[in-house]
């Protein structure tokens, strides 16, 4: 009896440990998304032209006197070599036109001027990424405690670690190729996939062995619609940003007031879809409040989600009418990710309810 009790306590302790690590990992990923938004909005992607070091140092320089000799030519040559390897990969998969554009892009021959602010912005982003990677590794290691109970947790945690490695490589390509349009979108969607897997494995560990209240098909379906719309909206948002990058390049960084106008139809689609997102979430909020009490995880998540949507609308207005201030850009990306995370976690709780006791009539 004592042996059984000790084993039960050991299982509870390992479960709690995995949950704690999972929660820290999720927080780190949101911080990393914010850091990535700051890097993108401030144009700091090439603040550190090499990897894993920064200008050949583990601690980046703070002034030009500390830079390596002939660093501009050295890093341009490395960038050309990386782009050529990527172009060959595109050739193999049949994307010859894109590979040709990358090879013929002369803008990568222009070296980045040293800017201490941009260098340290990118360096901090890398540090946050490294910390996130460590916790993702710990999640994968400790997920093996569930191998005999729920193999999904282990398989997904290990798979997520592989995704993170691919995401890191893809991030380097995003910067090296001057933000090739579709790669930016894939990079953002992959970040959401990594976040979703972390939330899912955390949820599986949290509800393991517990029962839930049932729910209604209407709430479940509308939550799925809201989540899908959020993903589409985020995709449109990355495409808007890609279009604006092209417009900004055309204006050589000037005339910021004209950037939004130059974005064209994709910006209109993004703005119009925001209205639909708001309406769907209002309906979902009303259903959640009617079905669940105010202390339930469902209503708490929906209240948080609705607050994030309101803040997201504020940042959207700032971006549209205040010439894309960098702070609003970073906040806009973070808020979109928080909305996605809250909706996905809400869906998981509703889905667990469906699995345990069935859908209520």
C-alpha positions in Angstrom: 0.0 0.0 0.0 2.8 2.4 0.9 4.7 1.5 -2.3 1.5 2.2 -4.4 1.1 5.6 -2.5 4.8 6.5 -3.2 4.4 5.7 -6.9 1.2 7.8 -7.1 3.1 10.7 -5.5 6.0 10.3 -7.9 3.6 10.4 -10.9 1.9 13.5 -9.5 5.3 15.2 -9.0 6.5 14.4 -12.6 3.1 15.6 -14.0 3.4 18.9 -12.1 7.0 19.3 -13.2 6.0 18.9 -16.9 3.2 21.3 -16.5 5.4 23.9 -14.9 8.0 23.6 -17.7 5.3 23.7 -20.3 3.8 26.8 -18.9 7.2 28.6 -18.8 7.8 27.5 -22.4 4.5 28.9 -23.5 5.3 32.3 -21.8 8.8 32.2 -23.4 7.3 31.7 -26.8 4.9 34.6 -26.5 7.9 36.8 -25.4 9.9 35.5 -28.4 7.0 36.4 -30.7 7.1 39.9 -29.2 10.9 40.1 -29.6 10.6 38.9 -33.2 8.0 41.7 -33.8 10.4 44.3 -32.4 13.2 43.0 -34.7 10.9 43.1 -37.7 9.4 46.5 -37.0 12.8 48.1 -36.3 14.6 46.4 -39.2 17.1 44.7 -37.0 17.2 41.4 -38.7 20.7 41.9 -39.9 21.9 43.5 -36.7 24.0 40.4 -36.2 25.1 39.3 -39.7 26.5 35.9 -38.5 25.2 33.1 -36.3 25.5 31.8 -33.6 28.0 34.5 -32.8 27.4 38.2 -33.4 30.2 39.9 -35.4 32.4 36.9 -34.4 31.7 37.5 -30.6 29.6 35.9 -28.0 28.9 39.4 -26.6 28.2 41.8 -29.5 30.1 45.1 -30.0 28.8 48.4 -28.8 30.8 50.6 -31.1 32.4 50.3 -34.6 35.9 50.2 -33.1 35.2 46.6 -31.9 34.1 45.3 -35.3 36.2 42.7 -37.1 38.4 43.8 -39.9 36.7 43.7 -43.4 33.5 42.4 -41.8 31.3 43.8 -44.5 32.9 41.8 -47.3 33.1 38.7 -45.2 29.5 38.6 -44.3 28.2 39.5 -47.7 30.2 36.5 -49.1 28.7 34.3 -46.4 25.2 35.6 -47.2 25.7 34.9 -50.9 26.8 31.4 -50.1 23.7 30.8 -47.9 21.3 32.1 -50.5 22.9 30.0 -53.2 22.4 26.9 -51.1 18.8 27.8 -50.5 18.3 28.5 -54.2 19.6 25.0 -55.0 17.1 23.6 -52.6 14.3 25.5 -54.3 15.5 24.2 -57.7 15.2 20.6 -56.4 11.6 21.2 -55.4 10.6 22.9 -58.6 10.7 26.6 -57.6 13.2 27.6 -60.2 11.7 31.1 -60.8 12.1 32.0 -57.1 15.6 30.5 -57.0 16.5 32.7 -60.0 15.1 35.8 -58.3 17.2 35.1 -55.2 20.3 34.6 -57.3 19.7 37.8 -59.2 18.9 40.0 -56.2 21.7 42.5 -56.1 20.4 44.2 -52.9 22.1 41.5 -50.8 25.4 42.8 -52.1 24.9 46.0 -50.1 26.3 45.4 -46.6 24.4 46.5 -43.5 25.9 49.5 -41.7 26.7 48.8 -38.1 24.0 50.1 -35.7 24.5 49.2 -32.0 20.8 49.5 -31.3 19.9 47.1 -34.0 22.7 44.7 -33.1 21.6 44.5 -29.5 17.9 44.2 -30.5 18.7 41.1 -32.6 21.1 39.7 -29.9 18.4 40.0 -27.2 16.0 38.2 -29.6 18.5 35.4 -30.0 18.9 35.1 -26.2 15.2 34.8 -25.8 15.1 32.2 -28.6 17.9 30.3 -26.8 16.0 30.3 -23.5 12.8 29.1 -25.3 14.8 26.4 -27.0 16.2 25.2 -23.6 12.7 24.9 -22.1 11.4 23.2 -25.3 14.3 20.7 -24.9 13.4 20.2 -21.2 9.8 19.6 -22.2 10.9 17.0 -24.7 13.1 15.2 -22.1 10.5 15.2 -19.3 7.7 14.2 -21.7 9.1 10.7 -21.6 7.5 10.3 -18.2 4.2 10.0 -20.1 5.4 7.3 -22.5 3.5 4.6 -20.8 0.4 6.7 -20.2 -0.1 9.1 -23.1 2.4 8.7 -26.0 0.9 11.8 -27.7 2.6 14.1 -25.2 6.1 12.5 -25.8 5.7 12.3 -29.6 4.4 15.9 -30.0 7.1 17.3 -27.6 9.9 15.7 -29.5 8.4 16.7 -32.9 8.1 20.3 -31.6 11.8 20.3 -30.9 12.4 19.3 -34.5 10.1 22.1 -35.7 12.0 24.6 -33.6 15.2 23.7 -35.3 13.6 24.1 -38.7 12.1 27.4 -37.6 15.5 28.7 -36.6 16.9 27.8 -40.0 13.9 29.3 -41.8 14.3 32.5 -39.7 17.9 32.9 -41.0 16.6 32.5 -44.6 13.9 35.1 -44.0 16.6 37.7 -43.2 19.3 36.5 -45.6 16.9 36.6 -48.6 15.6 40.1 -47.8 12.3 38.7 -46.6 11.1 36.5 -49.5 7.3 37.0 -49.3 5.9 33.5 -48.8 8.7 32.5 -46.4 7.7 35.3 -44.0 4.1 33.9 -43.9 5.3 30.3 -43.4 7.7 31.5 -40.7 4.8 33.1 -38.8 2.4 30.1 -39.2 5.1 27.7 -38.1 5.6 29.8 -34.9 1.8 29.4 -34.2 2.1 25.7 -34.8 5.0 25.4 -32.3 2.9 27.5 -29.8 -0.2 25.3 -30.4 1.7 22.1 -29.8 3.1 23.5 -26.5 -0.4 24.5 -25.4 -1.8 21.1 -26.4 0.8 19.0 -24.6 0.4 21.3 -21.5 -3.4 20.8 -21.7 -3.1 17.0 -22.0 -0.9 16.9 -18.9 -3.2 19.2 -17.0 -6.4 17.3 -17.7 -4.9 13.8 -17.4 -7.3 11.6 -15.4 -9.8 14.5 -14.8 -13.3 14.8 -16.0 -14.9 17.9 -17.5 -18.4 19.4 -17.9 -20.1 18.9 -21.2 -20.7 21.6 -23.8 -23.0 22.3 -26.8 -22.2 21.8 -30.5 -22.9 25.5 -31.2 -20.2 26.8 -28.9 -17.7 24.2 -30.2 -18.4 25.0 -33.9 -18.3 28.7 -33.4 -15.0 28.4 -31.5 -13.5 26.5 -34.4 -14.7 29.2 -36.8 -13.2 31.9 -34.6 -9.9 30.1 -34.5 -9.8 29.6 -38.2 -10.6 33.2 -38.9 -7.8 34.3 -36.5 -5.3 32.1 -38.5 -6.6 33.6 -41.8 -6.4 37.1 -40.3 -2.8 36.5 -39.1 -1.9 35.2 -42.6 -3.4 38.3 -44.2 -1.5 40.4 -41.7 1.9 38.9 -42.7 1.0 39.5 -46.4 0.1 43.1 -45.6 3.4 43.6 -44.0 5.2 42.0 -47.0 3.4 44.3 -49.3 4.3 47.3 -47.2 7.9 46.2 -47.1 7.9 46.4 -50.9 6.3 49.8 -50.9 8.8 51.1 -48.3 11.6 49.8 -50.4 10.2 51.7 -53.4 10.0 54.9 -51.4 13.5 54.2 -49.9 12.1 54.3 -46.4 10.5 57.7 -46.8 6.9 58.8 -47.2 5.6 56.5 -44.5 2.1 58.1 -44.8 1.8 56.5 -48.2 2.8 52.9 -47.2 -0.7 51.8 -46.2 -2.2 53.2 -49.4 0.3 51.3 -51.4 -0.6 48.0 -49.8 -3.7 47.7 -52.0 -6.4 45.1 -51.8 -4.7 42.8 -49.3 -4.9 45.6 -46.7 -8.6 46.0 -47.5 -9.2 42.3 -47.0 -7.3 42.3 -43.7 -9.4 45.3 -42.4 -12.7 43.9 -43.6 -12.0 40.4 -42.0 -11.3 42.2 -38.7 -15.0 43.1 -38.6 -16.1 39.5 -39.1 -13.6 38.4 -36.5 -15.1 40.8 -34.0 -18.7 39.7 -34.8 -17.9 36.0 -34.4 -16.2 36.6 -31.1 -19.0 38.7 -29.8 -21.4 35.8 -30.5 -19.0 33.3 -29.0 -18.6 35.5 -25.9 -22.4 35.7 -25.4 -22.7 31.9 -25.7 -19.9 31.2 -23.3 -21.3 33.6 -20.7 -24.7 31.9 -21.0 -23.4 28.3 -20.8 -20.6 28.6 -18.2 -20.3 30.4 -14.9 -18.0 33.3 -14.5 -15.4 31.3 -12.5 -15.0 28.7 -15.3 -11.9 28.4 -17.4 -14.1 28.9 -20.5 -15.4 32.3 -19.4 -12.1 33.5 -18.1 -10.4 32.6 -21.5 -13.1 34.3 -23.5 -13.0 37.4 -21.3 -9.2 37.5 -21.9 -9.7 36.9 -25.6 -12.2 39.7 -26.0 -9.9 42.1 -24.2 -7.1 41.2 -26.5 -9.3 41.7 -29.6 -10.2 45.2 -28.4 -6.6 46.1 -27.9 -5.8 44.5 -31.3 -8.3 46.9 -32.9 -6.7 49.9 -31.1 -3.2 48.9 -32.5 -4.8 48.3 -35.9 -6.1 51.9 -35.9 -2.7 53.2 -34.8 -1.0 51.4 -37.6 -3.5 52.6 -40.2 -3.6 56.3 -39.3 -0.3 56.9 -37.5 2.0 55.7 -40.3 2.9 52.3 -38.8 4.6 53.2 -35.6 7.1 50.3 -34.7 5.7 49.9 -31.2 2.2 49.3 -32.5 3.6 46.8 -35.1 5.2 44.7 -32.4 2.1 44.9 -30.1 -0.1 44.0 -33.0 1.8 40.7 -33.7 1.8 39.8 -30.0 -1.9 40.5 -29.5 -2.7 38.4 -32.6 -0.7 35.5 -31.1 -2.4 35.9 -27.7 -5.8 35.8 -29.3 -4.8 32.6 -31.2 -3.5 31.0 -28.0 -6.6 31.8 -25.9 -9.0 30.6 -28.6 -7.0 27.4 -29.1 -6.9 26.7 -25.4 -10.6 27.4 -25.1 -11.2 24.9 -27.9 -9.1 22.3 -26.2 -11.1 22.6 -23.0 -14.4 22.3 -25.0 -13.0 19.4 -26.9 -12.0 17.6 -23.7 -15.6 18.2 -22.5 -16.9 16.5 -25.7 -14.6 13.5 -25.4 -15.4 12.8 -21.7 -19.2 13.0 -21.5 -20.4 13.7 -25.0 -22.1 16.7 -26.5 -25.1 18.0 -24.7 -28.3 18.3 -26.6 
